[in-house]
């Protein structure tokens, strides 16, 4: 079959309502992609625009490029403002020490970076699928490339943490009535909007075992914060605690906070996983074209 930018003739647009059998997948614990060729999955889209084909899904490529560019823009904007002394948690409190290294110590910024990484891998996977030869659509012969599995894990991480960072900011830090700067909205909500659009538009599969990705992401951050504290690391204000709630001089308090965060991660992930399973069960995957 011809493809986009890789030679061959485009196939005409053909809309199909549900391109795959809904009962053709594996069990909950299996990383199965519904009996599809792996090249089918990245091309999923709930919106089919004129001129888009299976071989050259320009609409999917376009919105994936837009989402990736938007995530890069948010990170770049946040870093530039940090270098100019603007705090993306609270623009009313200027940053005294604008050394760029301090930008990388916060969980919010880790979440933004993993989102950029996810959109990059999703775009790469899509372009690889467009340029690849379509294998037979048999589940037993359907071997996904490693970067596709990584993409699914990054999605679980970015979706969960973009939601939680936004939720914690608006419920714990925001004072009702205060003016919210555009930068604050972008880093504590705008990033989640991007992930939600991706989740709805593409409906990429979520696998039960990918719950370990956001959990290990949280563990990695806590390990980082411990070694950062242990080696005398401080924030731009000179505090030895990156967050006041994570005080490594009080290990029991840190353990309690980690338990709370871990519980929140599991609840949030299961919320999105349950939403995905409902869509999969009652609506089927988005239509393919061509």
ZAMARGU-4260 file (C-alpha; in steps of 0.2 Angstrom, whole numbers, plus 5000, padded with zeros to 4 digits):
<rodrens>
0) 5000/5000/5000 | 5006/5017/4996 | 5010/5029/5010 | 5013/5048/5014 | 5029/5054/5008
5) 5036/5037/5005 | 5031/5034/4987 | 5016/5025/4980 | 4998/5030/4976 | 4986/5036/4989
10) 4971/5026/4992 | 4954/5035/4992 | 4946/5040/5008 | 4935/5027/5015 | 4926/5030/5032
15) 4923/5014/5042 | 4912/5015/5058 | 4924/5004/5069 | 4938/4997/5060 | 4940/4982/5071
20) 4931/4969/5081 | 4928/4974/5098 | 4930/4956/5105 | 4946/4952/5097 | 4958/4958/5110
25) 4968/4949/5124 | 4965/4949/5142 | 4966/4964/5154 | 4985/4960/5158 | 4990/4957/5140
30) 4997/4971/5129 | 4987/4967/5114 | 4981/4979/5101 | 4965/4972/5096 | 4971/4960/5082
35) 4976/4975/5072 | 4992/4978/5063 | 5003/4989/5074 | 5003/5002/5060 | 4984/5004/5062
40) 4985/5010/5080 | 4994/5027/5078 | 4983/5032/5064 | 4967/5031/5074 | 4957/5047/5074
45) 4940/5052/5079 | 4940/5066/5066 | 4942/5062/5048 | 4945/5076/5036 | 4943/5077/5017
50) 4959/5070/5008 | 4965/5060/5023 | 4968/5042/5019 | 4975/5026/5028 | 4991/5028/5018
55) 4993/5046/5021 | 4983/5052/5037 | 4988/5070/5035 | 4975/5075/5048 | 4982/5064/5062
60) 5000/5069/5057 | 4994/5088/5058 | 4986/5087/5075 | 5001/5076/5082 | 5013/5090/5076
65) 5002/5103/5084 | 5001/5094/5101 | 5020/5091/5101 | 5023/5109/5096 | 5011/5115/5110
70) 5020/5105/5123 | 5037/5111/5118 | 5030/5129/5118 | 5024/5127/5136 | 5041/5120/5142
75) 5051/5133/5133 | 5039/5147/5139 | 5041/5141/5157 | 5060/5140/5156 | 5062/5157/5148
80) 5051/5165/5161 | 5061/5156/5175 | 5077/5164/5168 | 5068/5181/5169 | 5063/5178/5187
85) 5045/5173/5185 | 5038/5159/5195 | 5026/5148/5185 | 5018/5143/5202 | 5015/5161/5208
90) 5019/5175/5197 | 5017/5187/5211 | 5032/5180/5220 | 5048/5183/5209 | 5062/5171/5208
95) 5078/5178/5216 | 5090/5165/5209 | 5086/5162/5191 | 5099/5148/5188 | 5092/5136/5176
100) 5096/5121/5186 | 5083/5125/5198 | 5069/5124/5185 | 5073/5105/5184 | 5070/5101/5202
105) 5051/5103/5203 | 5039/5089/5200 | 5028/5100/5189 | 5042/5103/5177 | 5046/5084/5177
110) 5028/5082/5172 | 5030/5094/5158 | 5046/5086/5151 | 5038/5069/5151 | 5023/5076/5141
115) 5035/5083/5128 | 5043/5066/5127 | 5027/5057/5125 | 5021/5068/5111 | 5038/5066/5103
120) 5037/5047/5104 | 5019/5047/5098 | 5024/5057/5083 | 5038/5046/5079 | 5027/5031/5080
125) 5014/5038/5069 | 5027/5043/5055 | 5035/5026/5057 | 5018/5018/5054 | 5015/5029/5039
130) 5031/5024/5031 | 5030/5005/5035 | 5023/4992/5025 | 5007/4986/5032 | 5008/4968/5039
135) 4994/4956/5039 | 4981/4960/5052 | 4983/4945/5063 | 4986/4947/5081 | 4999/4932/5082
140) 5010/4941/5069 | 5007/4958/5076 | 5024/4962/5084 | 5025/4980/5090 | 5041/4990/5089
145) 5049/4994/5106 | 5045/5013/5104 | 5027/5010/5102 | 5027/5001/5119 | 5037/5016/5127
150) 5024/5028/5119 | 5010/5019/5129 | 5019/5019/5145 | 5023/5038/5143 | 5005/5041/5139
155) 5000/5033/5156 | 5013/5044/5165 | 5009/5061/5156 | 4990/5059/5157 | 4991/5055/5176
160) 5003/5068/5181 | 4996/5082/5171 | 4980/5079/5179 | 4986/5078/5196 | 4998/5093/5195
165) 4983/5103/5189 | 4971/5096/5202 | 4983/5099/5217 | 4987/5117/5211 | 4969/5122/5209
170) 4963/5114/5225 | 4977/5117/5236 | 4987/5132/5230 | 4975/5143/5221 | 4966/5157/5231
175) 4949/5160/5224 | 4947/5177/5217 | 4966/5179/5213 | 4971/5184/5195 | 4979/5169/5186
180) 4993/5173/5174 | 4993/5164/5157 | 5009/5155/5161 | 5002/5148/5177 | 4986/5142/5167
185) 4997/5134/5154 | 5008/5124/5166 | 4994/5119/5178 | 4980/5115/5166 | 4985/5119/5148
190) 4996/5104/5148 | 4982/5093/5154 | 4971/5100/5141 | 4983/5094/5128 | 4984/5076/5135
195) 4965/5076/5136 | 4963/5081/5118 | 4976/5067/5113 | 4966/5054/5124 | 4950/5058/5116
200) 4955/5061/5098 | 4967/5046/5096 | 4960/5034/5109 | 4977/5025/5110 | 4975/5009/5120
205) 4979/5009/5138 | 4986/4993/5146 | 4983/4987/5164 | 5002/4984/5167 | 5006/5002/5161
210) 5000/5008/5178 | 5018/5004/5184 | 5025/5019/5173 | 5017/5033/5183 | 5021/5024/5199
215) 5039/5022/5195 | 5040/5040/5189 | 5034/5045/5206 | 5047/5034/5214 | 5061/5041/5203
220) 5056/5059/5208 | 5056/5054/5227 | 5073/5046/5225 | 5080/5061/5216 | 5073/5073/5229
225) 5082/5062/5243 | 5099/5062/5234 | 5097/5081/5230 | 5094/5084/5249 | 5107/5072/5254
230) 5120/5081/5243 | 5116/5098/5250 | 5105/5103/5236 | 5094/5119/5239 | 5080/5128/5230
235) 5082/5145/5223 | 5076/5152/5239 | 5090/5142/5249 | 5078/5130/5256 | 5084/5112/5258
240) 5067/5105/5254 | 5061/5106/5236 | 5043/5105/5243 | 5039/5109/5261 | 5028/5093/5262
245) 5043/5083/5257 | 5055/5086/5272 | 5069/5073/5272 | 5073/5078/5290 | 5057/5069/5294
250) 5057/5053/5285 | 5040/5047/5292 | 5032/5063/5286 | 5039/5059/5268 | 5033/5041/5269
255) 5016/5047/5273 | 5016/5060/5259 | 5022/5047/5247 | 5008/5035/5252 | 4996/5049/5249
260) 5003/5053/5232 | 5004/5035/5227 | 4986/5033/5231 | 4981/5048/5221 | 4991/5041/5206
265) 4982/5024/5207 | 4965/5032/5208 | 4968/5045/5194 | 4975/5031/5183 | 4961/5019/5186
270) 4949/5034/5182 | 4956/5036/5165 | 4958/5017/5162 | 4940/5014/5167 | 4935/5028/5155
275) 4945/5020/5141 | 4938/5003/5144 | 4920/5010/5143 | 4924/5018/5126 | 4932/5002/5120
280) 4917/4992/5126 | 4903/5003/5120 | 4910/5013/5106 | 4924/5002/5099 | 4940/5010/5092
285) 4939/5026/5081 | 4936/5023/5063 | 4950/5019/5051 | 4950/5026/5033 | 4956/5019/5017
</rodrens>
